[in-house]
Amino acid sequence: MFAYELAGLKRLNIQAVKWGSSYRVKVRGRTGKMVYVSNISRSINKKLVAKHYNVSVQTLEKHMSPNYKADPKYRFYNGNHMESTYMRIFVYHRDHALGDSEAVIPKFIRENKHVINFPKTNNKCVFHCIAWHTFPSAKKDPRRIQTQVKEAFKRYCSFKGVKYSLSLFRSFKPVDLQLDEVEDCFQLGINVYSMDVASGNVECIRRSDKGYEATDGPKIRVPKDLF
């Protein structure tokens, strides 16, 4: 019995018993006696299992298929090539909800003169950072760039083909996995860092690979807690 068959039986709450190097399932045989079957891919055994555990043959076949997927939107296609193609996987972990205004920034970070503490950013910290980098004034104040933040958000809406409105600006969900789109929209490289409060160690958890020129878009460092 294959591993995917065991997984399918488990999903259907059908217990498979270890037997030597394989597994078998207890069913009622054609004579009425209780027997064990191991090769469930055989049509006769499949019917016995389906009848004994009150499931349809179609359901049993579906769950015991090597191509089983819980989401019906997935489809499998047979190709002509066996080699692997390019793949990139991102894993994100956070200890709080994105855009959580209750997330507390440590005092030694808030009072650091090299760190800009944007007030009341909530779920738009990324747009505050972008507005700060793109605002040309030498006398810019992080507490008075809300107009530039809205302009940055309008530009992102235009890039996404979404109509801007003040209600959308106020209720906009935090930017999370869309950072690639944000980079393309503003031609900026965005790096995200995680900081261990106890040790003070800083780790880059997302480094931009867009390769935009520094004159076109300086790298923006965004603490992960502020998304």
Summary of the structure (lengths in Angstrom):
residues: 227
radius of gyration: 27.9
end to end distance: 47.4
largest distance: 91.0
contacts: 495
relative contact order: 0.09
helix: 32%
strand: 13%
